[in-house]
């Protein structure tokens, strides 16, 4: 067990750091962003992003389909937007620079 004097010494020297670092938090956000991105990708497979037949369908048919299925269509695009935001969160750990090492030799 550390004595109070040793504990204070180690805290001053930053040898014993009990607070999570910013890198840890950013990595956790990246991890959960990947999980969310994959879950949203699976969900988006079950929602239509366009009318059946796509651009080859007649305009009146597409409007009729959109009127009948507007809730599902809006949900599909909301899932796509959330997926893109989650996927962007996976890049955050790649662009952060760790403060745990020095770059004196570079």
N, C-alpha and C positions, 0 to 999 in steps of 0.2 A: 504494500500500500504506500502511496506517495505521501510524504509529509507536506505540510502547507508550504514550507520554504521551497522544497523541490518542485512542487506544482507551480508555484509562482515563477520560479526560474525557467521552467520548461515552457510556460505560457509566454514569457517575455522573449524567449529565444525562438518562439514559434515552432518548437519541436512537437509540442502536444497541442494539436488543434482539434477542438471538439465540434466546431461548426462546419456544416457541409459547405463545400466550395461551390462557386458559381458553375464550374465545369460539371459537377455532379448534377446540379439542377437542370442544366441544359441537356445533358445526356439523358436524363429521365424524361424530359419533354420530347426528345427525339425518339426514345423508345416507345412511348405511348402514342406518338404520332404515327409511327409505323404500324402499330397494332390497329389504330383507328383507320388508317388508310386501307389496310387489307380488309377490315370488316366492312368498310363503306364500298370497296370494290366488289365484294361478294354481294352486298345488298343491291348495288346498281345493276347487277346482272338480271335481276327480277323486275326491273322497272323500264318501261319504254321511253326512249328519248325522241322518238318521232312516230308519226302515224304509220300503220302497216302499209307497206308498199313504198315508203319513203317519198322521194321527190318524183317518182314515176306515177304516183297516185294522183287522181284528179283533185283540183283545188277544192272543189265542193266536198269531196269525200274527206279530205284532210281537215277541213273546218268542222264537218259533222263529227268526226272522230275526236277532235280536240274539245268540242263542246260537251261531248258525252264523257270524256275521260280527263277533264282538266285537272282534277285533284291528283290523279296518278302522275300526270305529265309534270305538274309543278313539283311534286315530291321527287320525281326522278332528277330534275334539274337542281333542286336543293341538295340532294345527295351528291351530285357531281361537283357542286361548288364546295361543299364540306370536304369531299375527297381531295380536291385540289389544294385546299387550305391545309389539310392534314399532311399531304405529301410534301408541301413546302416546309412544314415543320420537321421533316426528316433531314433536311439539308443543314439545319442549325448546328448540330454537333460537328459537321464537317468543316464549318467555317470558323469555329472558335479556336482560339489559341490557348493552349493550356499554360497556366502560370506555375506549374510544378517543375519546370525545367528552365535552364538558362540558355540563351543563344549567344553567349560570348564568343564561341568558336566560329560562328558563321560569318 
